[in-house]
Amino acid sequence: MCIYYWTLHQIYTDMAKKRKLNSKNPKYNKSIRPDGPAIDKRIKMCDAAIRNATGNKTGETAAVYAVYYKN
């Protein structure tokens, strides 16, 4: 009984090691491109209701913004 408890304890308490992100995917690259378009203004339009997979409202909302860029 003691050995069985010890092995289960080891399985559930060992955390995964953190690894360095080695991805070239821009989705995970948090740096902002300096040559990108400059934002002129950002206006909050409304709060949109979030829906689940069946189409029912979850009761949470997400902010919707209009972004205007400088030319």
Secondary structure, DSSP 8 states (H G I E B T S, - for coil): -HHHHHHHHHHHH------------GGG-----TTS--EEEEEEEEEEEEE-TTS-EEEEEEEEEEEEE--
